[in-house]
Amino acid sequence: MTLPPLSPNAWLRWDVVSQLLPAEAYAVLEVGCGQGGFGVRLAQRYRYVGLEPDASSCEVARARLAAAGVGGEVRNGDLSALKPAETFDVVCAFEVIEHIEHDDKALAEWASRLRPGGWLLLSTPAFQHRFGPADAMVGHFRRYEPVILTRLLKETGLGNVEVQQFGGPLGYALEAARNRVGKRRVLQPTTMAEKTSGSGRTLQPSSPLQGAATKYGTWPFRVLQRRFPGHGPGLVARAQLVA
């Protein structure tokens, strides 16, 4: 099976996320699944539902799921695209919460879709002092301090909260490169909603050659971040709806 290509940042993120996925889960929801890079990988393990508001990215994600033959589905929309009683063992939201103005409300809505004992798994950029042109370019409202993200998850009513910093050292270099791109693009007259809608398409690899280059090019850095955890410009968080 040929898996969809991932960006260098996504490879660093997936290396952490894949270790936190619960083996005993069955049904998984991904909020803001983008072009399906993680979605296909999740659908290999679970009954998968992805939600993506951007129509263009949604179509790419659907095509990638179909091409991989792993099952699952992608719906164009937000949580309103779910049935009222539809719940999951895991709810994922990767690089999503920083796009949402009222993050406490979003966390509560995501947690409401968990079954008892289920897990919320998310990633987000770390440290507000690092907010830069790249964040503005793709419609971020904020970045997160680990202690603040931990508090938000606990205030949502979740337990067993774990927050990990990841991505160093490569993530710092990638962020600097994105900031240089952001300086050239950030003055374009677009709204926050338009920036967010296009964020899943920004700087994404599309060809098998690009995919192979990012996969093998990031391999030494993925090994390095495993050996030296707790460094980098990103956060991955996991919390449980304790039964």
CORDAZI-V487963 format. One line per field, one symbol per residue. ss: DSSP state (H for helix, E for strand, L for the rest). phi: phi as a letter, one per 40 degrees, with the letter a starting at -180 (. if undefined). psi: psi as a letter, one per 20 degrees, with the letter a starting at -180 (. if undefined). Layout:
BEGIN
ss=???
phi=???
psi=???
END
This chain:
BEGIN
ss=LLLLLLLHHHHHHHHHHHHHLLLLLLEEEEELLLLLHHHHHHHLLLEEEEELLLHHHHHHHHHHHHHHLLLLEEELLLHHHLLLLLLEEEEEEELLHHHLLLHHHHHHHHHLLEEEEEEEEEEEEELHHHLLHHHHHLLLLLLELHHHHHHHHHHLLLEEEEEEEELLLHHHHHHHHHHHHHHHHLLLLLLHHHHHHHHLLLLLLLLHHHHHHHHHHHHHHHHHHHHLLLLLLEEEEEEELLL
phi=.ccccbcdccccccccdccbcccccbbbbbcgcgcgdcdcccccbbcbbbbacccccdccccccccccgbggabbcibcccccdbcbacbbbacfbcccbcbcccccccccccccdgcbbbabacbgcccdadcccdbgccabbcdcccdcccccchcbfcbbbcahcccdcccccccccccccbccccbcdccccdcccbcfccbcdccccccccccdccccccccbcgbhcbbbbbabccc
psi=poqqqqrgghggghhgghiipphiqgpppoplicjjghghhhihhroppqpohogghghggghhgghhkjarqppoabiiiqqhjprqhppqnolghiipgnhhggghgghijqqpirppprqqqqohijpahhghhjkphrrpqghgggggghhijqalpppppriqihhghhhhghhgghhhhhjpmqrhghgghihiipkpqhqhggghghghhighhggghhhmrjqrjqqpqpqqnp.
END
